[in-house]
Amino acid sequence: MNEPLIVPDRRSRPHSHDVTIKLFEKFGRVPSIAQIATEKQTIIHVVSTGLGLALVPRWISGMSLAGVTYIPLILEEEDTTGRLPLAAAWMAGSRDPTRDSLMKLVHDNIDRYASRA
């Protein structure tokens, strides 16, 4: 594959950039980077101009744009290369019933959320 690639800027989006590069490395390929962009919306707009293709999170596929087609990237079940690690943080010792409710919701639905990641 020698298609030009639009990638996120590593300084502002290190995880997104690294996931893209690691996916290419995994398959023994070297990406041909045509453009670096900061925001996902910018990346999609650059793709719409025909400058290249991009790997983007599934959620961005809800952004309909002329000239852009989204194709799901299917990885093996145990492959975590394309997964985004998330964490929650708050001040130690703080009490917040809304936060606790949110954390319970995430905990109770984590499998469903992961299946859409």
trRosetta pair geometry for C-beta under 8 A, 3 or more apart (Angstrom, degrees):
i j d omega theta_ij theta_ji phi_ij phi_ji
1 29 6.2 12 47 -146 99 150
2 32 5.7 48 -165 -13 60 148
3 32 6.9 172 87 53 32 116
3 52 6.2 129 155 -152 86 78
3 53 5.2 20 137 14 137 115
4 32 5.4 -83 -107 109 48 104
4 33 7.5 46 -164 173 72 13
4 34 3.2 43 -180 -44 119 134
4 35 7.5 59 156 0 115 83
4 51 6.3 -85 101 153 137 64
4 52 3.4 -100 102 -97 90 115
4 53 7.4 135 81 17 57 65
5 20 7.4 148 170 172 134 127
5 31 4.6 -43 24 -174 156 113
5 32 5.9 130 5 70 93 56
5 33 5.3 -53 71 -101 96 49
5 34 6.1 149 50 9 37 86
5 52 5.4 -146 -71 164 9 135
5 53 6.2 -37 -111 69 59 70
5 54 6.7 115 -166 -95 68 53
5 55 8.0 -4 -154 -5 111 86
6 33 8.0 101 -104 -153 19 68
6 34 6.3 -45 -71 64 63 96
6 35 4.8 -11 -117 68 82 100
6 36 7.7 168 -163 -91 60 21
6 37 6.1 7 179 7 105 115
6 43 5.1 151 129 -151 123 84
6 46 4.9 147 -121 96 151 129
6 47 5.9 -119 21 -63 146 81
6 51 6.6 80 -66 96 114 108
6 52 4.9 154 -32 79 83 114
6 53 6.9 -155 16 95 89 20
6 54 4.2 -46 67 -74 97 109
7 17 5.8 77 165 -127 109 78
7 20 5.3 -176 -127 96 104 160
7 21 7.6 50 -138 -53 146 84
7 31 7.1 85 -55 133 131 154
7 33 5.6 -48 8 -126 123 108
7 35 7.7 165 27 88 61 52
7 36 5.8 -28 73 -111 82 69
7 37 7.7 155 82 29 33 70
7 43 7.9 -3 -152 -120 4 123
7 54 7.1 177 -77 -129 38 90
8 12 7.3 -116 168 79 98 87
8 13 3.7 -58 154 81 135 140
8 16 4.2 37 29 101 154 121
8 17 4.8 -118 77 -64 90 79
8 20 7.2 153 22 -5 88 138
8 36 7.3 32 148 -161 14 74
8 37 6.6 -58 -112 77 45 65
8 38 6.9 59 -156 -143 77 23
8 40 7.5 -22 -88 -77 114 63
8 43 6.7 -49 -74 -65 72 137
9 12 4.7 41 86 32 114 99
9 13 5.9 98 64 26 63 93
9 17 6.9 -73 106 -68 17 131
9 36 5.1 88 -85 164 71 109
9 37 6.7 -115 -30 100 89 18
9 38 4.9 -16 13 -92 126 65
10 13 7.0 -84 -116 70 20 61
10 14 5.4 50 -173 -107 68 63
10 17 4.1 -127 -93 93 70 171
10 18 7.3 86 -128 -47 97 76
11 14 7.3 20 -119 -63 9 86
12 38 5.0 9 70 -141 152 96
13 16 4.2 -25 159 41 114 117
13 17 5.6 124 100 -25 84 93
13 38 6.9 149 -14 -159 114 53
14 17 5.8 -61 -144 40 28 111
14 18 5.9 22 163 -16 67 113
15 18 5.9 -60 -143 41 27 107
15 19 6.2 31 158 -23 65 106
15 84 6.3 87 143 -130 139 83
15 85 7.5 -136 -133 34 143 84
16 19 5.9 -51 -145 32 28 112
16 20 6.7 29 155 -18 60 105
16 40 7.9 -124 -142 -78 160 95
16 57 7.8 -74 -115 -38 110 98
17 20 6.0 -62 -160 34 30 111
17 21 6.5 19 153 -11 67 109
18 21 5.7 -57 -144 41 35 108
18 22 5.9 34 158 -20 69 110
19 22 5.8 -57 -142 40 27 110
19 23 6.4 32 157 -24 63 105
19 55 7.4 -135 112 112 98 133
19 81 6.5 129 -149 154 78 72
19 82 5.5 94 -173 -122 120 51
19 84 7.6 -49 -60 -78 152 72
20 23 6.0 -56 -153 30 27 111
20 24 7.0 22 152 -13 61 104
20 31 7.1 25 146 -60 99 162
20 54 8.0 -48 -117 -163 137 67
20 55 4.9 166 -111 52 93 125
21 24 5.9 -58 -157 36 35 110
21 25 6.3 34 149 -19 68 108
21 31 6.6 -102 -111 7 63 130
22 25 5.4 -53 -143 39 35 114
22 26 6.2 47 154 -31 66 101
22 81 5.4 -158 119 -159 119 107
23 26 5.6 -44 -148 25 30 118
23 27 7.1 7 159 2 60 105
23 55 6.6 125 49 -96 155 173
23 73 7.9 -9 -151 178 150 149
23 81 5.7 133 -82 138 74 132
23 82 6.3 43 -77 -72 122 97
24 27 6.4 -76 -159 48 31 94
24 29 4.5 -96 -169 83 83 94
24 30 6.6 92 151 -117 127 14
24 31 4.7 -102 -83 -44 167 93
25 28 7.4 38 -172 -76 35 23
25 29 7.5 -110 -69 55 21 57
26 81 6.0 -37 -52 -101 151 164
33 36 6.8 23 175 -60 122 84
34 51 5.6 179 126 157 138 94
34 52 4.2 168 36 -44 140 144
35 46 5.5 -139 95 -178 154 151
35 51 5.8 30 -12 136 136 139
35 52 6.4 -178 19 25 100 130
37 42 4.2 -160 179 111 129 115
37 43 4.7 180 71 -73 135 70
37 46 5.8 -160 -46 -11 147 143
38 42 6.3 47 54 39 67 147
39 42 4.4 95 64 3 87 104
39 43 7.0 -147 98 -8 48 84
40 43 5.4 -50 -151 32 36 116
40 44 6.5 34 153 -18 67 102
40 56 5.8 107 -152 -145 105 113
40 57 7.0 -45 -121 27 148 98
40 60 5.1 -127 162 -97 131 141
41 44 5.8 -52 -150 35 33 110
41 45 6.5 33 151 -18 64 105
41 60 7.8 -156 -75 -141 54 114
41 63 6.9 -149 -113 -146 79 165
42 45 5.6 -55 -149 37 33 111
42 46 6.4 34 152 -20 67 103
43 46 5.8 -56 -151 35 30 110
43 47 6.5 34 149 -20 64 104
43 54 4.9 130 168 -142 115 170
43 56 6.4 164 102 -86 135 117
44 47 5.5 -49 -150 34 35 116
44 48 6.5 40 149 -24 64 102
44 54 7.2 -113 -79 54 49 142
44 56 6.8 26 -70 -76 94 164
44 60 6.3 -160 -59 166 133 124
44 63 5.9 51 145 100 174 134
44 65 5.7 131 151 16 111 155
44 68 5.9 22 -169 -117 90 162
45 48 5.5 -49 -151 30 35 116
45 49 7.1 39 150 -23 62 98
45 65 7.0 -125 -91 -156 55 156
46 49 5.8 -50 -160 25 38 113
46 51 5.3 -55 171 47 86 132
46 52 7.2 -4 134 45 103 87
46 54 7.6 88 76 -40 104 133
47 50 7.9 62 172 -59 38 18
47 51 7.1 -100 -99 52 26 82
47 52 6.7 -76 -107 81 66 55
47 53 6.2 56 -128 -125 108 36
47 54 5.3 -99 -68 7 125 109
47 65 8.0 101 79 91 100 136
47 67 7.6 170 123 118 73 97
47 68 5.4 75 108 -108 116 104
48 65 4.9 -86 -80 141 137 121
48 66 6.4 81 -154 80 118 61
48 67 4.3 106 -152 78 71 118
48 68 5.0 -54 -82 -45 84 102
49 67 7.6 99 -44 119 16 154
50 67 6.9 -79 -56 -177 79 133
55 73 6.7 18 -138 -40 102 155
55 82 7.9 -110 170 -125 130 115
56 60 4.5 -66 150 54 128 142
56 61 7.5 152 94 -53 114 72
56 70 7.8 -78 61 -122 114 104
57 60 5.5 103 67 -6 76 99
57 84 7.2 -7 -104 -30 122 138
58 61 5.8 -38 -173 5 51 118
58 72 7.1 25 -112 -119 105 85
58 116 6.7 -144 86 170 147 71
58 117 7.3 149 21 168 125 19
59 62 6.4 -32 177 7 54 111
60 63 5.4 -35 -178 15 66 117
60 70 7.9 174 96 -104 79 133
61 70 3.9 105 -126 -157 107 172
64 68 7.9 172 -164 68 37 108
65 68 4.4 37 75 20 98 129
73 82 6.7 176 102 -108 129 169
75 79 4.1 -108 157 78 118 134
75 81 6.6 -158 -140 46 158 102
75 82 5.8 170 -18 17 149 124
76 79 4.4 97 60 -14 82 110
79 82 7.2 40 128 14 103 90
80 83 4.6 -51 -164 22 74 127
83 117 5.8 45 -131 131 82 135
84 117 6.6 -144 32 -166 89 115
88 103 6.6 -154 80 -100 172 101
88 106 7.7 156 -43 50 139 167
90 94 5.6 -108 150 55 111 130
90 96 7.1 -121 -161 20 154 135
90 99 6.2 49 -73 -161 159 159
91 94 4.4 81 74 -28 95 125
96 99 3.8 54 96 14 117 115
96 100 6.5 165 90 -15 62 84
97 100 5.4 -54 -144 38 35 114
97 101 6.3 38 156 -22 66 103
98 101 5.7 -53 -151 34 31 112
98 102 6.4 32 151 -18 64 105
99 102 5.6 -55 -149 37 32 112
99 103 6.2 31 154 -18 67 106
100 103 5.7 -53 -145 37 31 111
100 104 6.4 34 154 -20 63 104
101 104 5.7 -53 -149 34 31 112
101 105 6.4 35 151 -21 64 105
102 105 5.6 -54 -151 34 32 114
102 106 6.5 31 153 -17 66 104
103 106 5.7 -50 -146 37 34 111
103 107 6.1 35 154 -20 65 108
104 107 5.6 -55 -144 39 30 113
104 108 6.0 27 158 -17 65 111
105 108 6.0 -58 -143 40 25 108
105 109 6.2 -11 166 11 62 117
106 109 6.5 -83 -143 54 22 89
106 110 6.2 52 159 -73 66 85
106 113 7.2 -16 -148 -9 71 157
107 110 6.1 -17 -144 -29 26 113
109 112 4.8 -52 -173 44 83 115
109 113 5.7 84 126 -25 91 99
110 113 5.6 -56 -144 40 33 111
110 114 6.0 35 158 -22 68 108
111 114 5.7 -54 -144 36 29 112
111 115 6.5 32 156 -24 62 104
112 115 5.9 -52 -152 28 30 112
112 116 7.1 15 154 -6 60 107
113 116 6.2 -72 -161 42 34 102
113 117 6.7 52 145 -48 68 97
114 117 5.4 -35 -150 0 40 122
